[in-house]
Amino acid sequence: MTERDTTHFGFEKLKVEEKAGRVREVFDSVATRYDLMNDLMSLGIHRLWKRIASELAGIRRGHRVLDLASGTGDLASRFAGLTGPEGLVVMTDINAAMLEQGRARMIDEGLIGNIDYVQVNAEAIPFPDNYFDCVTIGFGLRNVTDKQQALNEMQRVLKPGGRALILEFSQPRGAPLKAAYDLYSFRLLPLIGKVVANDADSYRYLAESIRMHPDQETLKEMMVQAGLERCDYHNLTRGIVAVHRGFKL
């Protein structure tokens, strides 16, 4: 088995064709406790990260927005309010259980009329070229098998003048913070997952997948390679999370 035939699932190496199924199993397991775990893991700071990301997305009334790896819809719900009834938010996830959780939440919040739901693999987006004003992916790119292909697809479906936005865990700045973050990620996070979601392994994978994700500069270079321009990134919480942004000109 060659390097081109393998990929990472956290620290584990496996065949490329196996990763999507393994990721699906993780999110099938955590779907019903996903929002609670997000609040516990980040002490609620994830809400601030998503608010900043939504501001950087530059979404206006009437825009057509594609939200990849929507999960339970934290970003999509914000975007639905920004686009207004004349706009459209397409809420997607590769995992049917997560997408159903998100759909139920949107209905509960009364967000209907300008949201569509589609099960989508970010590596093969089923929409035409130059279709969306904005394409976003929040805390999902690290789970994609071929990240460069996903970035290529995001660029393809953007309209000229549109922007791509990636919100993702990244590499914290400073040795003391890195040490504390490692202790939290590999010791406390699986323990919280075991107690709250009865699933330590999925949250161990979460910590490992963050470490295997490209750092800030590497991801920026990948966006440029995909054909996006004026690419930049904004470190949040000293680089624990970063928002990357690029434009199709």
N, C-alpha and C positions, 0 to 999 in steps of 0.2 A: 504494500500500500504506500503510494508516494505522498509527498507533502500536499500536492494539489488535490488528493483524494480525501484529505483529512481537514478537520477544523477543531476548534476548541469548544467544549461545553464546560464553562468554568476552567479549572485547571486540567480537566480530563480531555484527552484527544479521542476523537471518534470519527467515523465516516461522515462525509459531508451530508449525505442523504438522510442521516439519522438525527441531525441536530433539531430540525423543526419539530419532529415528534417528541423529542426530549423536552424542548422548551414548552410545547403544548401541555405535557404532563405536569410541569411545574405550575403553570397558571390555571390548569384545571383544579389543581390541589388548593391553591390559595385564593381563588376568585371570590368566594363568599366573605373572606376576611381581609380582602385586599385594602380597602379604605382604612379600616382600623389599624392594620399593620403599618400603613404609610404614616399615619399620625404618630404611632408609637415609635417607629424607627427614627423619624426625623424630629420628634418633639413638636410636630405641627409646622416645622419650617418649610416643608414641601409646598405648602399653600403660598408662601411668599415667593418661592422660586417660580412657581407657575404663574403667579401674578406678574412678575417681572418679565417672564417669557412672553406672556400674552401682550404686554405693552410693546415689546420689541418686535412682535409679529406685524405690527402696523396695519391691522385689519380694520376696514371701514365698512360702512353700510353698503349693501349690495354685493359685497365680495363673495367669491366662491372659494371655500377653504376645504382642503383635504387634511384630516388629522389621522395620521398613521399610528398604529399601536395605541389606540385611544384608551384602552383599559376601561375604567368605569366612568371616564368622560370629564375629568377635571378641566382639561383644556377646552374640550369641545363645548362644554356648557358656557364657558366664558366667551368663546367665539360666536356662539349662537346669539348671544346678546349684542355683540358688536356688529354682526352683519345685518341684523334686523330682519324683518319678514321678507324683504326683497332679496336677501342673500341666501346662501346655502352652506351648510357645514356637512361634509360627508365624514361620518364617524366610522372608523375601521379598526379591525384587529384581526390577527391571524387566528386567534383563539376564540371559538364560538362561545365558550362559557363566560369569558371576560366581556365579550361584546353584548351578550344578553344581560349581564349585570349592568353594563353602561346604559343599555336601552331602557331597562326598568327604572334606573335612576332618573334619566331624562324625562320619562313620562311622569314619575312622581313629582318632579320639580316643575311640571307644566311646560317643558320645553318641547313643543311639537310644532310641526309645520315647516320649519326650515332646517331640519336635521334628517339626513338619510343614514342608513346603517348597512355596511357592506363588509363581508368577511374578505380580507385582503392580505396577501403576502407582499410585503414592501419591495421584494425583489422583482415583482411582476405586477405592477399597478394596472388595473383593468380600465384605464381611462385614456382618452386620446391626448396627443401632443398639445401643449399650449392651452390647457383647459382651466387651470386653477390660478387664482391670484396669490394664494399662499399655501404652502405645504409644510406641515409640522410633524414632528415625531418627538414625543416626550417620554423619556426613560424606556425607550424601546429599541434604539439602534443597536445597543450592545447585545441584544438577543438575536439579531439578524445574522444568518450564516454568511452571506456575501454582502458586507457593508458597502463596498464600493458600488456594487450593482444597485443597491437600494438608493444610494446617492445619485447615481446616473438616472434612475427612474424618477426621483423627485425633481431633478432638473428638467427631464423630458416633459413632464406634465404641467410644469409651470408656464404661465403666460410670460411673454417678454415684459419686463418691469416687475414681475412677481418675485417673491422672496421665499427662501427655504429657511426653516428654523428648527434647530435640534437642541433639545434640553436633555442633558444626560449627566450622570455621575462622571467625574473626571479625576484628575490627579491633584490632591491638595498640596499647597505650597508650604514648605518649611518642614524640617525633619521632626521637630516635636509633635506637630499636628499629624504628620504621617504615622508616627509611632502610636499615638493615641487612637487614630482612625483605624489602624490595623487591629489594635486590641479590641476595639468596639466591634469591628466587622466580623472578626473570626472567633471571638469568644462570646460576646453578648448577643449579637444578632441571631445566630442559630438558637440560642437559648430562648430569646423572645419568641421566635418562630415556633419552637416546640411547645411553649406554654400557651400561646394565644391561638396559633393555627394548627397545633399538633403536627408540625412539619418542620423539623430542623433542617432537613436536607435541602429543601427549596431555598431557604434563606442562606444556607452555606453556598449554594450555587450563586445566589445574588451577589454575595461578597466577592466570590471568585470571578464572576463575569465582569465586575467593575474593574478589577485589576488587569484583566485581559483586554479591556477596551482601549482604543488608541488615545494617547494623551492629547492635550489641547492643540498643540502645533501640528501633530500628525493628522488629526481629524480635519483641521483647517486645510491642510495640503490635499487631503482626499476630496474635499469639497471643490477645490480649484480644479483638480483632475477631472471631476464630473462636469466641468463647464460652468460652474457658478463663479460669479465675480464679486469684487468688493467684499470678500469674505472676512469676517472678524469673529471674535468671541469675547464673552464677558464672564469672568470668574465670579461665582457666587459662593459665599461662606468660605472664602480663601481657597477656592478651587476644588472644593469637595464636589461641587456641581458647576457646570459651565453651560452657557447658552451660546451656540454657534449660529451665525446668520450669513446667508449668501444670497445674491441676487442673480436673476436671469436678465441680462441686458440685451 
